[in-house]
């Protein structure tokens, strides 16, 4: 999947793509045709950089309901010939998830589209999972024949069916079909279930990797073999070293950390850092300077895992370095530094935004650190990150940091956060938004009554709703 093109944050499309609460508020006041066109654009061209963890489906489904939007564009997208040419589930996953939420709100047209796509679409498994949560038994039973027809009645087809049953995210349809009154359906599904269970058992009986009795050198060789075939095994190899290495092996491990092969060096650095070895910090600094790119990255990762006072002191020395180790030092201070490190964390935050923009990976930790340390003068930078980032998770972290650093948060961003796409951000807003705003009172009551809302959000809402809450 290509990286999505995100519109500017000041446009309706840009707000909706980011999942910001202001996107919903602006869409409800914009011309309906314009709002629906922007909404369809988002649903059919997933705007998330990480579609597996960022939420958008409930956010878009609620807006479909508020605007009274039709599903013609989604239907055309799902049943376009491209569905057979591009089987990547990211092409249709968001649209199917939106239909799932709409079905839970009682949209029969959404339920019918999901059933139709589960019977004939390429990403049928996703549609079936959505139906497993929302459809009745009769609707699911009607899909047994078309779904099973996808798998030829030969050895290869039965193996594919067993894998589909084994890996199903929602098992309810398969359990229903295993009890289907039609003998051909029930027998085939039960056979697939048994084959899937047997396959799991076989995989458990064929473990690969280190065995008891391995030497330190054998672990290093295993890590290097993984490196040569493109598999990063230094993390599990470091755990193996913990089991097999004794005090007498320390010189060999130190030697590997200085000048071993890439796989061995990464493993040794990780092992020494996890054990807070007295020589680990010097070896990490050396590896970051003279190691290969893989070794330097492993060294930086190992340093960030260290929890010792010595590691924090070294981070203060390294924080102004213009390299990856300096950037990692800023993150270490953001996580484990004290109030005296505020200036270093703020400098790292500003440099990250200036040098890499509002979507830099390092910002996740630095934003958290600004909130943890209560760096009030970081609020302007945090507000910039909140507005501009395309990541709804990073925006949520910026909101939490603003709640701790910006006195205007309760009457500002906290209000729009009640409409945010991320439930954790809505929960934060429910706890902080100023109820003097009538929009806040109305939204809190709507969230409290919405059966699709997350329990944590509703708990936060109920903590605010009481006899003193103003009337709408």
C-alpha positions as CSV (number, residue, x, y, z in Angstrom):
1,X,0.0,0.0,0.0
2,X,1.3,3.5,-0.9
3,X,1.7,6.1,1.7
4,X,-1.5,8.2,1.7
5,X,-1.5,11.8,0.5
6,X,-2.7,13.9,3.4
7,X,-4.4,17.3,2.7
8,X,-3.4,20.4,4.6
9,X,-4.8,20.5,8.2
10,X,-6.8,23.6,7.6
11,X,-9.0,21.9,5.0
12,X,-12.1,19.8,5.6
13,X,-10.5,16.8,3.9
14,X,-7.3,17.2,5.9
15,X,-9.2,17.3,9.2
16,X,-11.3,14.2,8.3
17,X,-8.2,12.3,7.1
18,X,-6.5,13.0,10.4
19,X,-9.6,11.9,12.4
20,X,-9.7,15.2,14.3
21,X,-12.8,16.2,16.2
22,X,-12.9,19.5,14.3
23,X,-13.3,17.4,11.1
24,X,-16.8,16.3,12.3
25,X,-17.7,19.8,13.5
26,X,-16.7,21.4,10.2
27,X,-18.4,18.7,8.2
28,X,-21.7,19.2,10.0
29,X,-21.7,22.9,9.0
30,X,-20.3,22.6,5.5
31,X,-22.5,22.0,2.4
32,X,-23.7,18.5,2.7
33,X,-22.5,17.4,-0.8
34,X,-19.0,18.7,0.0
35,X,-18.9,17.0,3.3
36,X,-20.1,13.6,1.9
37,X,-17.5,13.9,-0.9
38,X,-14.7,14.4,1.6
39,X,-16.0,11.5,3.7
40,X,-16.2,9.1,0.8
41,X,-12.7,10.1,-0.2
42,X,-11.4,9.1,3.3
43,X,-13.3,5.8,3.5
44,X,-12.3,4.7,0.0
45,X,-8.6,5.9,0.2
46,X,-7.6,4.9,3.8
47,X,-5.6,7.9,5.1
48,X,-3.9,6.1,8.0
49,X,-0.1,5.7,8.0
50,X,-0.6,2.6,10.2
51,X,-4.0,1.2,9.4
52,X,-3.6,-1.7,11.8
53,X,-3.5,0.4,14.9
54,X,-5.1,3.8,14.1
55,X,-8.9,4.1,14.5
56,X,-11.1,5.7,11.9
57,X,-14.1,3.4,11.2
58,X,-16.4,4.4,14.1
59,X,-15.5,8.1,13.5
60,X,-16.5,7.9,9.8
61,X,-19.5,5.7,10.5
62,X,-20.9,8.3,13.0
63,X,-20.4,11.0,10.4
64,X,-22.2,9.0,7.8
65,X,-25.2,8.8,10.3
66,X,-25.1,12.5,11.1
67,X,-25.0,13.4,7.4
68,X,-27.5,10.8,6.3
69,X,-25.0,9.6,3.7
70,X,-25.7,6.9,1.2
71,X,-23.4,3.9,0.5
72,X,-23.3,4.0,-3.3
73,X,-19.6,5.0,-3.4
74,X,-18.6,2.3,-0.9
75,X,-20.6,-0.3,-2.9
76,X,-18.9,0.7,-6.2
77,X,-15.5,0.6,-4.4
78,X,-16.0,-2.9,-3.0
79,X,-17.3,-4.5,-6.2
80,X,-15.0,-2.7,-8.6
81,X,-12.9,-5.1,-10.8
82,X,-9.8,-3.9,-9.0
83,X,-11.0,-5.9,-6.0
84,X,-9.7,-9.0,-7.8
85,X,-6.5,-7.3,-9.1
86,X,-5.5,-5.9,-5.7
87,X,-6.2,-8.4,-2.9
88,X,-4.5,-6.4,-0.2
89,X,-7.0,-6.1,2.6
90,X,-5.9,-2.5,3.3
91,X,-7.8,-1.5,0.1
92,X,-11.2,-2.5,1.5
93,X,-10.6,-3.0,5.2
94,X,-11.7,0.5,6.3
95,X,-14.8,0.5,4.1
96,X,-15.8,-2.9,5.6
97,X,-15.2,-1.7,9.1
98,X,-17.3,1.4,8.5
99,X,-20.1,-0.8,7.2
100,X,-19.8,-3.0,10.3
101,X,-20.4,0.0,12.6
102,X,-23.2,1.2,10.4
103,X,-24.8,-2.2,10.6
104,X,-24.6,-2.1,14.4
105,X,-26.4,1.2,14.3
106,X,-29.3,-0.5,12.4
107,X,-28.4,0.4,8.8
108,X,-29.8,-2.6,6.9
109,X,-28.2,-1.5,3.7
110,X,-24.8,-1.8,5.3
111,X,-25.6,-5.3,6.6
112,X,-26.7,-6.3,3.1
113,X,-23.5,-5.0,1.5
114,X,-21.4,-6.9,4.0
115,X,-23.3,-10.1,3.3
116,X,-22.9,-9.7,-0.4
117,X,-19.2,-8.9,-0.2
118,X,-18.6,-11.9,2.2
119,X,-20.1,-14.1,-0.5
120,X,-18.2,-12.8,-3.5
121,X,-15.5,-10.3,-2.5
122,X,-11.8,-10.9,-2.3
123,X,-11.4,-9.6,1.3
124,X,-14.3,-11.9,2.4
125,X,-12.7,-12.9,5.7
126,X,-12.8,-9.3,7.0
127,X,-16.4,-8.9,6.0
128,X,-17.2,-12.2,7.7
129,X,-15.5,-11.0,10.9
130,X,-17.7,-7.9,10.8
131,X,-20.8,-10.0,10.3
132,X,-19.8,-12.3,13.1
133,X,-20.2,-9.4,15.5
134,X,-23.4,-8.0,14.1
135,X,-25.4,-10.5,12.0
136,X,-28.0,-13.0,13.3
137,X,-27.6,-16.8,13.0
138,X,-29.8,-17.1,9.9
139,X,-27.7,-14.4,8.1
140,X,-24.5,-16.2,8.9
141,X,-25.8,-19.6,7.9
142,X,-26.8,-18.3,4.5
143,X,-23.1,-17.6,3.8
144,X,-21.9,-21.1,4.5
145,X,-22.3,-22.4,1.0
146,X,-20.7,-19.5,-0.9
147,X,-17.8,-19.2,1.5
148,X,-17.0,-23.0,1.4
149,X,-17.3,-22.9,-2.4
150,X,-14.2,-20.7,-2.4
151,X,-12.1,-23.8,-1.4
152,X,-11.8,-26.6,-4.0
153,X,-12.7,-30.1,-2.7
154,X,-9.1,-31.3,-3.2
155,X,-6.1,-31.7,-0.9
156,X,-4.9,-28.1,-1.5
157,X,-8.3,-26.6,-1.1
158,X,-8.9,-28.5,2.2
159,X,-5.6,-27.3,3.5
160,X,-6.5,-23.7,2.7
161,X,-9.9,-24.1,4.4
162,X,-8.2,-25.5,7.5
163,X,-5.9,-22.5,7.6
164,X,-8.8,-20.1,7.2
165,X,-10.7,-21.7,10.0
166,X,-7.6,-21.8,12.2
167,X,-6.7,-18.2,11.6
168,X,-10.2,-16.7,11.8
169,X,-10.3,-13.6,14.0
170,X,-14.0,-14.3,14.9
171,X,-14.8,-18.0,15.2
172,X,-18.6,-17.7,15.5
173,X,-19.5,-18.3,11.9
174,X,-17.4,-21.5,11.7
175,X,-18.9,-22.8,14.9
176,X,-22.4,-22.2,13.5
177,X,-21.4,-24.0,10.3
178,X,-19.9,-26.9,12.2
179,X,-23.4,-27.5,13.6
180,X,-25.2,-26.8,10.3
181,X,-28.1,-29.2,9.6
182,X,-26.7,-29.7,6.1
183,X,-24.4,-32.7,6.4
184,X,-22.0,-31.6,3.6
185,X,-21.5,-28.2,5.3
186,X,-21.1,-29.4,8.9
187,X,-18.8,-32.4,8.0
188,X,-16.4,-30.2,5.9
189,X,-16.1,-27.5,8.6
190,X,-15.6,-30.0,11.4
191,X,-12.8,-31.7,9.4
192,X,-11.2,-28.3,8.8
193,X,-11.4,-27.5,12.5
194,X,-9.7,-30.7,13.5
195,X,-7.0,-30.2,10.9
196,X,-6.3,-26.7,12.2
197,X,-5.9,-28.0,15.8
198,X,-3.6,-30.8,14.6
199,X,-1.5,-28.3,12.6
200,X,-1.1,-26.1,15.7
201,X,0.0,-29.1,17.8
202,X,2.5,-30.1,15.1
203,X,4.1,-26.6,15.1
204,X,4.4,-26.7,18.8
205,X,6.2,-30.0,18.6
206,X,8.7,-28.7,16.0
207,X,10.3,-25.7,17.8
208,X,13.3,-24.1,16.0
209,X,16.2,-22.2,17.4
210,X,18.5,-22.7,20.4
211,X,18.4,-25.8,22.5
212,X,19.6,-26.4,26.1
213,X,23.3,-27.0,26.2
214,X,24.2,-24.4,23.5
215,X,27.4,-22.5,24.1
216,X,27.8,-18.7,23.9
217,X,29.6,-19.2,20.5
218,X,26.7,-21.3,19.2
219,X,24.3,-18.5,20.1
220,X,26.4,-15.9,18.3
221,X,26.6,-18.2,15.2
222,X,22.8,-18.6,15.2
223,X,22.3,-14.8,15.4
224,X,24.7,-14.3,12.5
225,X,23.0,-17.0,10.4
226,X,19.8,-15.1,10.9
227,X,21.4,-11.8,9.9
228,X,22.8,-13.4,6.7
229,X,19.3,-14.5,5.6
230,X,17.7,-11.2,6.5
231,X,16.2,-12.2,9.9
232,X,17.0,-10.1,12.9
233,X,17.6,-12.6,15.7
234,X,19.8,-10.6,18.0
235,X,16.9,-10.0,20.5
236,X,16.0,-13.6,21.1
237,X,19.7,-14.5,20.9
238,X,20.4,-12.1,23.8
239,X,17.7,-13.8,25.8
240,X,19.4,-17.1,25.0
241,X,22.7,-15.7,26.3
242,X,21.0,-15.0,29.6
243,X,20.2,-18.7,30.0
244,X,23.6,-20.1,28.8
245,X,26.2,-17.5,29.7
246,X,28.1,-17.6,33.0
247,X,30.6,-15.2,34.6
248,X,33.4,-17.0,32.9
249,X,31.9,-16.1,29.5
250,X,32.0,-12.3,30.0
251,X,35.4,-11.8,28.2
252,X,34.1,-13.6,25.1
253,X,30.9,-11.5,25.1
254,X,32.8,-8.3,25.6
255,X,35.1,-9.2,22.7
256,X,32.0,-10.0,20.5
257,X,30.6,-6.6,21.4
258,X,33.8,-4.8,20.3
259,X,34.6,-6.6,17.1
260,X,32.3,-9.6,16.4
261,X,30.3,-10.2,13.3
262,X,27.2,-8.0,13.0
263,X,24.9,-10.7,14.4
264,X,27.2,-11.5,17.3
265,X,27.9,-7.8,18.0
266,X,24.2,-6.9,18.1
267,X,23.5,-9.8,20.4
268,X,26.3,-9.0,22.8
269,X,25.4,-5.3,23.0
270,X,21.8,-6.2,23.8
271,X,22.8,-8.7,26.4
272,X,25.2,-6.4,28.2
273,X,22.7,-3.5,28.1
274,X,19.9,-5.6,29.5
275,X,22.2,-6.6,32.3
276,X,23.4,-3.0,33.0
277,X,26.9,-4.2,32.6
278,X,29.5,-1.6,33.6
279,X,31.1,-1.7,30.1
280,X,27.9,-1.5,28.2
281,X,27.7,2.3,27.7
282,X,31.2,2.6,26.4
283,X,30.7,-0.3,24.0
284,X,27.4,1.2,22.8
285,X,29.1,4.6,22.1
286,X,31.8,2.8,20.2
287,X,29.3,0.7,18.2
288,X,27.3,3.8,17.3
289,X,30.4,5.4,15.9
290,X,32.2,2.6,14.1
291,X,29.7,-0.2,13.6
292,X,27.6,-0.9,10.5
293,X,24.2,0.6,10.2
294,X,22.6,-2.5,11.6
295,X,25.0,-2.6,14.6
296,X,24.6,1.2,15.2
297,X,20.8,0.8,15.3
298,X,21.0,-2.2,17.6
299,X,23.3,-0.2,19.9
300,X,20.9,2.7,20.1
301,X,18.0,0.4,20.8
302,X,20.0,-1.3,23.5
303,X,20.8,2.0,25.1
304,X,17.2,3.1,25.2
305,X,16.3,-0.1,27.2
306,X,18.7,0.6,30.0
307,X,17.2,1.7,33.3
308,X,20.3,2.5,35.4
309,X,21.2,5.9,36.8
310,X,24.4,5.6,34.8
311,X,22.5,5.4,31.6
312,X,20.5,8.6,32.5
313,X,23.7,10.4,33.4
314,X,25.3,9.3,30.1
315,X,22.1,10.5,28.3
316,X,22.7,14.0,29.7
317,X,26.2,13.9,28.1
318,X,24.9,12.6,24.8
319,X,21.7,14.6,24.4
320,X,23.4,17.3,22.3
321,X,25.1,14.9,19.9
322,X,23.9,15.4,16.3
323,X,23.3,11.7,15.6
324,X,21.0,8.8,16.4
325,X,22.6,8.3,19.8
326,X,21.9,11.9,20.7
327,X,18.3,11.6,19.5
328,X,18.0,8.5,21.7
329,X,19.5,10.3,24.6
330,X,16.7,12.9,24.4
331,X,14.1,10.1,24.5
332,X,15.8,8.5,27.5
333,X,15.6,11.8,29.4
334,X,12.0,12.2,28.3
335,X,11.2,8.8,29.8
336,X,13.5,8.7,32.9
337,X,14.9,12.1,33.4
338,X,14.1,14.6,36.1
339,X,13.0,18.2,36.3
340,X,16.6,19.4,35.7
341,X,16.4,17.7,32.3
342,X,13.5,19.8,31.0
343,X,15.6,22.1,28.9
344,X,17.3,19.1,27.2
345,X,14.0,17.4,26.5
346,X,12.5,20.7,25.2
347,X,15.4,21.2,22.9
348,X,15.1,17.6,21.6
349,X,11.4,18.2,21.0
350,X,11.9,21.4,19.1
351,X,14.8,20.0,17.0
352,X,12.7,16.9,16.1
353,X,9.8,19.1,14.8
354,X,12.1,21.5,13.0
355,X,14.2,18.8,11.4
356,X,11.8,15.9,10.8
357,X,8.3,17.5,10.9
358,X,5.2,16.7,13.0
359,X,5.2,13.0,12.1
360,X,8.7,12.1,13.3
361,X,8.8,8.8,15.1
362,X,10.9,10.2,17.9
363,X,8.1,12.7,18.8
364,X,6.0,9.9,20.4
365,X,8.4,9.6,23.3
366,X,9.4,13.3,23.5
367,X,5.8,14.5,23.5
368,X,5.1,12.1,26.4
369,X,8.2,13.4,28.2
370,X,7.1,17.0,27.8
371,X,3.8,16.1,29.5
372,X,5.4,14.0,32.2
373,X,7.9,16.7,33.1
374,X,5.3,19.5,32.9
375,X,7.2,21.6,30.5
376,X,4.8,24.5,30.2
377,X,6.8,26.4,27.6
378,X,6.5,23.3,25.3
379,X,2.8,24.0,24.8
380,X,3.3,25.9,21.5
381,X,5.2,23.1,20.0
382,X,2.7,20.5,21.3
383,X,-0.2,22.5,19.8
384,X,1.7,22.4,16.5
385,X,2.1,18.7,16.6
386,X,-1.5,18.3,17.6
387,X,-2.8,20.2,14.6
388,X,-0.4,18.9,12.0
389,X,0.4,15.3,12.6
390,X,-1.3,12.7,10.4
391,X,-1.1,10.1,13.2
392,X,-4.2,10.0,15.4
393,X,-2.1,8.2,18.1
394,X,0.5,10.9,18.2
395,X,-2.2,13.6,18.3
396,X,-3.7,11.8,21.3
397,X,-0.3,11.9,23.0
398,X,0.0,15.6,22.3
399,X,-3.5,16.1,23.8
400,X,-2.4,14.3,27.0
401,X,0.8,16.4,27.2
402,X,-1.3,19.6,26.6
403,X,-3.6,18.6,29.4
404,X,-0.6,18.7,31.7
405,X,1.1,21.8,30.3
406,X,-1.5,24.1,28.7
407,X,-4.0,26.0,31.0
408,X,-6.3,26.6,28.0
409,X,-6.7,22.9,27.1
410,X,-10.0,22.4,28.9
411,X,-11.7,25.2,26.9
412,X,-9.7,24.6,23.7
413,X,-8.6,21.4,22.2
414,X,-10.3,19.3,24.8
415,X,-13.7,20.3,23.4
416,X,-12.9,19.1,19.9
417,X,-11.3,16.0,21.3
418,X,-14.8,14.8,22.3
419,X,-15.3,14.0,18.6
420,X,-11.8,12.5,18.0
421,X,-11.4,9.2,16.2
422,X,-9.3,7.6,19.0
423,X,-11.2,6.4,22.1
424,X,-8.3,7.2,24.4
425,X,-8.4,10.9,23.2
426,X,-12.2,11.0,23.7
427,X,-11.7,9.6,27.2
428,X,-9.2,12.3,28.0
429,X,-11.5,15.0,26.7
430,X,-14.4,13.6,28.7
431,X,-12.4,14.1,31.9
432,X,-11.1,17.7,31.0
433,X,-13.5,19.5,28.7
434,X,-15.1,22.5,30.3
435,X,-18.9,21.9,30.6
436,X,-19.7,25.6,30.4
437,X,-19.8,25.0,26.6
438,X,-23.2,23.7,25.7
439,X,-21.6,21.6,22.9
440,X,-19.7,19.7,25.6
441,X,-22.8,18.9,27.6
442,X,-24.7,17.7,24.6
443,X,-21.8,15.6,23.4
444,X,-21.2,14.0,26.8
445,X,-24.8,12.9,27.0
446,X,-24.7,11.5,23.5
447,X,-21.5,9.5,24.2
448,X,-23.1,8.2,27.4
449,X,-26.1,6.8,25.4
450,X,-24.1,5.5,22.4
451,X,-23.9,1.6,22.6
452,X,-20.9,1.7,20.2
453,X,-18.8,3.8,22.5
454,X,-16.0,2.2,24.5
455,X,-16.5,1.4,28.1
456,X,-13.6,3.5,29.3
457,X,-15.0,6.6,27.5
458,X,-18.4,6.1,29.0
459,X,-16.9,5.7,32.5
460,X,-15.2,9.0,32.1
461,X,-18.4,10.6,30.8
462,X,-20.4,9.3,33.7
463,X,-17.8,10.8,36.1
464,X,-18.8,14.2,34.7
465,X,-22.6,13.8,34.4
466,X,-24.4,14.6,37.6
467,X,-27.0,16.9,39.0
468,X,-24.7,19.9,38.6
469,X,-24.3,19.4,34.8
470,X,-25.9,22.3,33.0
471,X,-29.0,21.6,31.0
472,X,-28.7,21.7,27.2
